[in-house]
Each structure stands twice: as C-alpha cells, then as structure tokens.
Amino acid sequence: MQIDLSKLRGQYVYLELLQPEHIPLIKPIIKDERIWDYTKTLLINDTFDEQYERYITAALDPRFSGMQVSFVMRDVDTNEIMGMTSYYRIEPAHKRLSIGYTWYTPLYWGKVHNKECKLLLLQYAFEELGFQRVEFEVAHQNIRSQKAVTKIGGIKEAVLRKHGLHADGTVRDTIVFSIIDDEWPQTKNNLLRLIQTQAPPKNLAG
C-alpha cells in the first residue's frame, strides 16, 4: 500500500513509515514498564533484547505484503519519537482495516497528540483510501485504551472471550470497537473539537 505521508502530518504529530534506522532510536524509549502494564506485549526482563528483536522484525516485515503498515509517531515541536502505531489487517476488497499496535511514551499520555494521530489515520482511511470501516481491538485489561477509543467515537461491538495470551501467559479477552464511514463526519467534528479544547495555549495563540 502506498501512503502519502504529507497527509499524515498535523499541528502536533507527524507520522513516518517504520524503517530499519528507527530500530536503535526506539529501543531505549520502548523499555519502559509502564507502557506494557496492560498489553504485556513486551516484558522488561533479561530477555528484553530478544523480545525487542522479534517485535521490531514483525513490525517491519508485514509492511511489504500490504497487510500491515507500521508508523513511527514524532512530536512536531521537538521531532522526538513519541511511539508507534499501525494500520493492520488491511482488506481493500472489503474496504476495511484496523488501527492498533499503538503505544506512547508516558510523557504523552493524556495529551492532544493521540487524538490528532487518530484523526490523521481515520481521515486517511476514510477520505483518501475510501474505506468504509475501521476497527480497534483492545485487551479487556486496558481500561485506558478502551476509554480513549470510546472518547473519539468508537462503537463497542463485541467481546471476544479468551481471544489470546499476553507475553506473560495471562489470558486476554479482546474488545472490538469500530467506526464506519456513515459516522465519520460526526466523529471527525468531535475529534476536531477535542483537539481544539486540549490544544496547548501556545498553539491556540498562533
């Protein structure tokens, strides 16, 4: 899938395609236990280096098959890496995809950047790709992410019981949310209002 990155740049965050040169930059950032409290994707222990290699290899490889596009998120003001996110399970024939595998450094939790990133990704999916459905899957333990998806307009559709295992062996139920094209205009307006409300004062002045 070809991505026009100029469409994925906002006032607070911009996205880059994950590249091998990002690997050493992401590693020290991602090694923060707080990021993985709920998802348990990575365990911060003696095997972290091996886990990270598997994690980043998986994030890079599927991009070439068209089934996943992995992004690095950067702060517009500082150019610092804030985290990662992905389009995945991309199905053009059915005009649907999922947004996920998202993490932010704790410095950006609760700030405007996540909302703007979701706005950019949703806008691209609906308005540039012409898709009709975007899904989000959230582990039942991850209350923070469930609230975040609900706040931006995600509709809870299902709970997939015992849907998977975390890296530490604990069982996860998966909660499925979606936004469809019919809802997008209202969802977009809501996101724009949330971003304006939460925007740092220095940016509002400009």
C-alpha positions, -999 to 999 in steps of 0.1 A, spaced: 0 0 0 13 34 -10 10 60 17 11 98 11 29 109 43 21 145 36 -15 137 46 -3 123 79 12 154 93 -7 176 118 -1 205 141 12 184 169 22 150 155 36 136 122 40 100 111 69 83 94 70 48 79 89 25 102 124 19 88 155 0 100 172 32 110 144 37 136 154 5 154 181 18 177 162 50 184 130 32 195 147 6 217 156 28 247 122 45 246 102 13 245 120 -1 275 96 14 300 75 -10 321 46 15 323 40 12 285 33 -25 288 13 -26 321 -19 -36 303 -9 -51 269 21 -72 281 34 -72 246 70 -69 259 83 -80 293 111 -58 307 134 -86 319 166 -104 310 151 -115 276 142 -80 265 168 -77 237 155 -109 221 119 -99 226 126 -65 210 142 -80 180 112 -102 174 88 -73 180 105 -49 156 111 -75 129 74 -84 129 65 -47 127 88 -42 97 82 -74 76 44 -74 71 46 -39 56 59 -54 23 29 -78 20 3 -50 22 -13 -65 53 3 -40 77 18 -5 76 38 4 107 44 40 116 66 60 140 50 90 156 70 121 162 63 154 180 61 183 155 77 207 180 107 186 191 109 158 164 112 134 193 98 99 188 66 95 208 56 60 200 44 37 172 11 28 156 -1 7 126 -27 1 100 -31 -37 100 -55 -64 87 -59 -42 56 -86 -56 33 -91 -33 3 -117 -57 -12 -139 -52 18 -129 -16 24 -118 -21 60 -87 -20 81 -77 -19 118 -57 6 137 -36 -6 165 -4 -19 179 -2 16 194 19 27 222 31 61 235 58 71 260 42 81 293 52 117 286 25 119 260 -3 101 279 -35 121 280 -22 148 257 -35 161 224 -11 141 203 -31 108 205 -63 124 194 -46 142 165 -29 110 154 -62 91 154 -77 120 134 -50 117 108 -52 79 105 -90 79 104 -92 107 79 -67 90 56 -86 57 58 -120 72 50 -112 101 28 -80 90 9 -84 52 8 -122 53 6 -126 26 32 -160 21 49 -149 6 82 -121 10 107 -117 -14 137 -99 -12 170 -91 -42 192 -84 -36 229 -74 -60 256 -100 -61 284 -74 -52 310 -65 -20 291 -92 4 305 -71 34 295 -73 25 258 -110 15 259 -118 49 273 -96 66 247 -113 47 218 -148 54 231 -140 91 236 -130 95 199 -162 78 187 -155 41 186 -186 19 190 -182 -12 211 -194 -41 191 -182 -73 207 -162 -91 234 -141 -120 220 -136 -142 251 -103 -158 257 -91 -144 224 -54 -145 231 -25 -147 255 -2 -119 266 36 -124 266 34 -133 303 9 -160 297 -22 -142 311 -54 -146 291 -69 -116 273 -104 -110 261 -105 -87 231 -130 -59 229 -138 -48 194 -147 -12 185 -155 3 151 -161 35 133 -179 33 99 -180 58 71 -215 69 78 -204 80 113 -171 96 101 -183 132 95 -197 135 131 -167 116 145 -143 140 127 -161 171 140 -160 156 175 -122 149 172 -115 184 160 -134 199 189 -115 177 214 -82 187 198 -90 224 199 -101 220 236 -70 202 246 -45 222 224 -16 238 243 -22 275 249 9 285 228 -6 268 198 -41 283 203 -25 318 203 -10 311 169 
